[in-house]
Amino acid sequence: MIHPLDAARTSAIFARQARVVVRQIVSGQTSLDNPRPPMPQGYISQVPGAGDLFYRDTDDPPGGSRGTILLLHGWMVPTDAHWFRTFWILHEQGYRVIALDARGHGRGLRQEPFSLTGCAADAAALIRYLDCGPVLCVGYSMGGLIAQLMAKRHPHEVAGAVLAATSTELRESLLLQLVWTGMGAFQWWLRLAPRWSWSLAVNAVVRGDEETTDWVVGELRRGSAEDIAEAGREIGRFDSRPWLEDVRQPMVVLITCTDLLVPESRQRELAHRLEAPVVEVMSDHLAPATTPRRFHRGLLEALDLLEYLREREYEQFRTVGQVGG
């Protein structure tokens, strides 16, 4: 049970940090300022071991691919609304980019009960279906939890990962305890909230092109209220600390330094446990929306660092093989 004094103290901290986030937002371009670019081709395919999965695929860029990236979105914000500025930025850097909606989000599967392990299994099944693995995962917030599960439970499908705005657990901070304990009321609101309330919520965070904003609101409302609320409860139960040391793929942690929901200290703990390098972005938990230029600069830096780690690992294996031979 959360004590009222602790809740009041957390509210004060939240308000103080929120003012910092607002200053960042008004000083930089948000993801909604300009009309959205065209989306990559979307598909719905019967994927063995998963079901009818919706995903987007840029296909290989002209001149060949540096590899395939799997984008894993955050809680409540499905693929299109989360990554619509990211697809072509990564494609222009030489990557094939694939993304799917997690269960209960957007056009994702409606399978009860929601589980993060199920989301990881769906993503791994899609990689096998497309025969495009192993892939580089870019997991944001909830997507970072799914990426950790994929690396542990489906290692042959994951070559490495960038884990952004995420942690080993999202339940020990007081603010997050307040969030997860309110899932019942939140589920009720998701089910009954009119469109104008969603528009109000989006405009409270970012303001910009009206058509793009309306489109984002429509995408946010696609989700299943029950599944999204249960996803929140699942996130609150997640803890990778007992098994994270078993993960062997190279990883980079992308830290959002003014994050209210996933404190910087939690993100650094994740990097410490993985012995992973970090890339810092001076932004909040909604970095892809509030400060997309900063976020994408950081993401590209993290991917270059991940590529370096993979090349170094390959050279080490080759040297060991030569010595052994």
C-alpha positions as CSV (number, residue, x, y, z in Angstrom):
1,M,0.0,0.0,0.0
2,I,1.3,3.4,-1.0
3,H,1.3,6.0,1.8
4,P,-0.4,9.3,1.0
5,L,2.7,11.2,2.0
6,D,4.8,9.2,-0.4
7,A,2.2,9.8,-3.1
8,A,2.3,13.6,-2.4
9,R,6.1,13.6,-2.5
10,T,6.1,11.8,-5.8
11,S,3.6,14.2,-7.2
12,A,5.9,17.1,-6.3
13,I,8.9,15.4,-8.0
14,F,6.8,14.6,-11.0
15,A,5.7,18.3,-11.4
16,R,9.2,19.5,-11.0
17,Q,10.6,17.2,-13.6
18,A,7.6,17.8,-15.9
19,R,8.6,21.5,-16.1
20,V,12.0,20.4,-17.4
21,V,10.3,18.2,-20.1
22,V,8.0,21.0,-21.1
23,R,11.1,23.3,-21.7
24,Q,12.6,20.6,-23.9
25,I,9.4,20.2,-25.9
26,V,8.9,23.9,-26.7
27,S,12.5,24.4,-27.6
28,G,12.6,21.6,-30.2
29,Q,10.6,20.1,-33.1
30,T,8.2,17.4,-32.2
31,S,7.2,14.4,-34.3
32,L,3.8,16.0,-35.2
33,D,5.1,19.3,-36.5
34,N,5.2,18.2,-40.1
35,P,2.9,16.0,-42.3
36,R,3.8,12.3,-41.8
37,P,5.8,10.5,-44.4
38,P,4.3,7.5,-46.3
39,M,4.2,4.3,-44.3
40,P,6.0,1.1,-45.4
41,Q,3.8,-1.6,-46.9
42,G,1.7,-3.3,-44.3
43,Y,0.8,-7.0,-44.3
44,I,-1.4,-9.4,-42.4
45,S,0.0,-12.9,-42.6
46,Q,-0.9,-16.2,-41.0
47,V,2.3,-16.8,-39.2
48,P,2.9,-20.4,-37.9
49,G,3.1,-20.5,-34.1
50,A,1.5,-17.0,-33.7
51,G,-1.6,-16.3,-35.8
52,D,-2.6,-13.5,-38.1
53,L,0.1,-10.9,-37.5
54,F,0.1,-7.3,-38.8
55,Y,3.5,-6.0,-39.6
56,R,5.2,-3.4,-41.8
57,D,8.3,-4.1,-43.9
58,T,10.4,-1.6,-45.8
59,D,12.1,-4.4,-47.8
60,D,15.9,-4.2,-48.5
61,P,17.2,-0.8,-49.4
62,P,18.7,-0.3,-52.9
63,G,22.2,-1.5,-53.1
64,G,21.8,-4.2,-50.4
65,S,21.1,-4.3,-46.7
66,R,23.4,-3.8,-43.7
67,G,21.0,-6.0,-41.8
68,T,17.4,-6.2,-40.6
69,I,16.1,-4.2,-37.7
70,L,13.0,-5.2,-35.8
71,L,11.3,-2.3,-34.1
72,L,9.4,-3.1,-30.8
73,H,7.1,-0.3,-29.7
74,G,6.3,0.9,-26.2
75,W,3.2,0.5,-24.0
76,M,-0.1,1.9,-25.4
77,V,1.6,3.4,-28.5
78,P,1.4,0.9,-31.4
79,T,3.9,0.6,-34.3
80,D,2.6,3.2,-36.6
81,A,2.2,6.0,-34.1
82,H,5.5,5.1,-32.4
83,W,7.8,4.5,-35.4
84,F,6.3,6.5,-38.3
85,R,9.3,8.9,-38.3
86,T,11.8,6.1,-37.8
87,F,11.2,3.6,-40.6
88,W,12.7,5.6,-43.5
89,I,15.5,7.2,-41.4
90,L,16.8,3.6,-40.7
91,H,16.1,2.5,-44.3
92,E,18.2,5.4,-45.6
93,Q,21.1,4.2,-43.4
94,G,21.0,0.8,-45.2
95,Y,18.7,-1.3,-43.0
96,R,15.7,-3.4,-43.8
97,V,13.1,-2.4,-41.2
98,I,10.3,-4.6,-39.8
99,A,7.8,-3.8,-37.1
100,L,4.8,-5.5,-35.6
101,D,2.0,-4.5,-33.2
102,A,2.3,-6.2,-29.8
103,R,-0.8,-8.1,-28.6
104,G,-3.7,-5.9,-27.8
105,H,-2.1,-2.8,-29.3
106,G,-3.1,-1.3,-32.6
107,R,-3.8,-4.2,-35.0
108,G,-2.1,-6.7,-32.8
109,L,-3.4,-10.1,-31.8
110,R,-6.3,-10.2,-29.4
111,Q,-5.3,-13.2,-27.3
112,E,-6.1,-13.4,-23.6
113,P,-4.4,-13.2,-21.3
114,F,-1.8,-10.7,-22.5
115,S,1.8,-11.7,-21.8
116,L,5.1,-10.2,-22.6
117,T,6.5,-13.7,-23.3
118,G,3.7,-14.2,-25.8
119,C,4.7,-10.9,-27.5
120,A,8.3,-12.1,-27.7
121,A,7.2,-15.4,-29.2
122,D,5.1,-13.6,-31.8
123,A,8.0,-11.5,-32.9
124,A,10.3,-14.5,-33.1
125,A,7.7,-16.4,-35.1
126,L,7.5,-13.5,-37.6
127,I,11.3,-13.4,-38.0
128,R,11.3,-17.1,-38.8
129,Y,8.3,-16.7,-41.2
130,L,10.1,-13.9,-43.1
131,D,13.4,-15.8,-42.9
132,C,15.2,-12.6,-42.1
133,G,17.0,-13.5,-38.9
134,P,18.9,-13.0,-36.8
135,V,17.8,-9.4,-36.5
136,L,18.8,-6.3,-34.5
137,C,16.1,-5.5,-32.1
138,V,15.3,-1.9,-31.2
139,G,13.1,-2.1,-28.2
140,Y,11.6,1.0,-26.6
141,S,10.2,0.9,-23.0
142,M,7.9,-2.1,-23.1
143,G,9.5,-3.1,-26.3
144,G,12.8,-3.2,-24.4
145,L,11.4,-5.8,-22.1
146,I,10.2,-7.8,-25.1
147,A,13.6,-7.6,-26.7
148,Q,15.2,-8.9,-23.5
149,L,12.8,-11.9,-23.5
150,M,13.5,-12.5,-27.2
151,A,17.3,-12.6,-26.5
152,K,16.8,-15.0,-23.6
153,R,14.1,-17.3,-25.0
154,H,14.7,-17.0,-28.8
155,P,18.4,-16.4,-29.1
156,H,18.8,-17.7,-32.7
157,E,16.5,-14.9,-33.9
158,V,18.4,-12.0,-32.2
159,A,21.8,-10.8,-33.2
160,G,21.9,-7.9,-30.9
161,A,19.7,-5.1,-29.5
162,V,19.4,-1.4,-28.7
163,L,17.4,-1.1,-25.4
164,A,15.9,2.4,-25.1
165,A,14.1,4.0,-22.2
166,T,13.8,0.7,-20.4
167,S,15.2,-1.4,-17.5
168,T,15.4,-4.8,-15.9
169,E,12.2,-4.0,-13.9
170,L,9.6,-1.3,-13.9
171,R,8.0,-1.8,-10.5
172,E,10.2,-0.6,-7.7
173,S,10.0,3.2,-8.3
174,L,7.2,4.9,-6.4
175,L,5.8,6.6,-9.5
176,L,5.5,3.4,-11.4
177,Q,3.8,1.7,-8.4
178,L,1.2,4.4,-8.6
179,V,0.8,3.8,-12.3
180,W,0.4,0.0,-12.1
181,T,-2.0,0.1,-9.1
182,G,-4.3,2.3,-11.1
183,M,-4.8,-0.1,-14.0
184,G,-8.4,-0.9,-13.1
185,A,-9.5,2.7,-13.4
186,F,-7.3,3.2,-16.4
187,Q,-8.9,0.2,-18.2
188,W,-12.4,1.8,-17.5
189,W,-11.2,5.1,-19.0
190,L,-9.7,3.4,-22.1
191,R,-13.0,1.6,-22.7
192,L,-15.2,4.7,-22.3
193,A,-13.0,7.7,-23.3
194,P,-14.4,9.7,-26.2
195,R,-12.1,10.7,-29.1
196,W,-11.8,14.3,-27.9
197,S,-10.2,13.1,-24.6
198,W,-7.5,11.3,-26.6
199,S,-6.9,14.4,-28.7
200,L,-6.6,16.5,-25.5
201,A,-4.1,14.0,-24.1
202,V,-2.0,14.0,-27.3
203,N,-2.0,17.8,-27.6
204,A,-1.0,18.1,-24.0
205,V,2.3,16.4,-25.0
206,V,2.9,17.6,-28.6
207,R,1.2,20.0,-30.9
208,G,1.7,20.2,-34.6
209,D,0.2,19.3,-38.0
210,E,-3.5,18.8,-37.5
211,E,-3.9,15.9,-39.9
212,T,-1.0,14.0,-38.4
213,T,-2.2,14.6,-34.9
214,D,-5.7,13.3,-35.8
215,W,-4.1,10.2,-37.4
216,V,-2.0,9.5,-34.3
217,V,-5.1,9.8,-32.1
218,G,-6.9,7.3,-34.4
219,E,-4.0,4.9,-34.1
220,L,-3.9,5.1,-30.3
221,R,-7.6,4.3,-30.1
222,R,-7.2,1.0,-32.0
223,G,-6.0,-0.9,-28.9
224,S,-7.9,-3.2,-26.7
225,A,-8.7,-1.6,-23.3
226,E,-8.5,-5.0,-21.5
227,D,-5.2,-6.0,-23.2
228,I,-3.5,-2.6,-22.7
229,A,-4.5,-2.5,-19.0
230,E,-3.2,-6.1,-18.6
231,A,0.0,-5.1,-20.4
232,G,0.5,-2.5,-17.7
233,R,0.1,-5.1,-15.0
234,E,2.5,-7.4,-16.9
235,I,5.1,-4.7,-17.1
236,G,4.7,-4.1,-13.4
237,R,5.4,-7.8,-12.8
238,F,8.4,-8.0,-15.1
239,D,11.9,-8.7,-13.7
240,S,14.8,-9.9,-15.8
241,R,17.4,-9.6,-13.1
242,P,17.4,-13.3,-12.2
243,W,18.3,-14.4,-15.8
244,L,19.8,-11.4,-17.6
245,E,23.3,-12.6,-17.1
246,D,22.4,-15.5,-19.4
247,V,21.9,-13.2,-22.3
248,R,24.9,-13.3,-24.6
249,Q,24.1,-11.0,-27.5
250,P,25.8,-7.6,-27.7
251,M,23.6,-4.8,-26.6
252,V,23.6,-1.0,-26.3
253,V,21.4,0.9,-23.8
254,L,20.0,4.2,-25.1
255,I,19.3,6.3,-22.0
256,T,16.6,9.0,-21.9
257,C,18.2,11.3,-19.3
258,T,15.1,13.2,-18.1
259,D,12.8,10.2,-18.0
260,L,9.9,10.4,-15.5
261,L,8.6,6.9,-15.8
262,V,11.9,4.9,-16.1
263,P,14.4,6.9,-14.1
264,E,17.9,7.3,-15.5
265,S,19.3,5.3,-12.6
266,R,17.2,2.2,-13.6
267,Q,18.4,2.5,-17.2
268,R,22.0,2.6,-16.1
269,E,21.5,-0.4,-13.9
270,L,20.3,-2.3,-17.0
271,A,23.5,-1.3,-18.8
272,H,25.6,-2.3,-15.8
273,R,24.1,-5.7,-15.6
274,L,24.6,-6.3,-19.3
275,E,28.0,-4.7,-19.2
276,A,26.7,-2.7,-22.2
277,P,27.8,0.7,-23.4
278,V,25.4,3.6,-23.2
279,V,24.3,6.4,-25.5
280,E,22.6,9.3,-23.8
281,V,19.7,11.4,-25.1
282,M,18.7,14.5,-23.2
283,S,15.0,13.8,-23.4
284,D,12.0,12.3,-21.6
285,H,10.1,9.0,-21.9
286,L,8.3,10.1,-25.0
287,A,11.5,11.0,-26.8
288,P,10.5,9.7,-30.3
289,A,7.5,12.1,-30.2
290,T,8.8,15.1,-28.1
291,T,12.4,15.3,-29.4
292,P,12.6,13.1,-32.5
293,R,15.8,14.6,-33.9
294,R,17.7,14.0,-30.7
295,F,16.2,10.5,-30.4
296,H,17.1,9.5,-33.9
297,R,20.6,10.9,-33.6
298,G,21.0,8.8,-30.5
299,L,19.5,5.7,-32.1
300,L,21.8,5.9,-35.1
301,E,24.8,6.4,-32.7
302,A,23.7,3.3,-30.7
303,L,23.3,1.2,-33.9
304,D,26.8,2.2,-35.1
305,L,28.1,1.2,-31.7
306,L,26.2,-2.1,-31.8
307,E,27.6,-2.8,-35.2
308,Y,31.1,-2.2,-33.8
309,L,30.5,-4.6,-30.9
310,R,29.3,-7.3,-33.3
311,E,32.3,-6.9,-35.5
312,R,34.7,-7.0,-32.5
313,E,32.9,-10.2,-31.3
314,Y,33.3,-11.8,-34.8
315,E,37.0,-11.0,-34.9
316,Q,37.4,-12.5,-31.4
317,F,35.7,-15.7,-32.4
318,R,37.7,-15.8,-35.6
319,T,41.0,-15.4,-33.7
320,V,40.0,-18.1,-31.3
321,G,39.1,-20.4,-34.2
322,Q,42.5,-19.8,-35.9
323,V,44.4,-20.5,-32.6
324,G,42.3,-23.6,-32.1
325,G,42.9,-24.8,-35.7
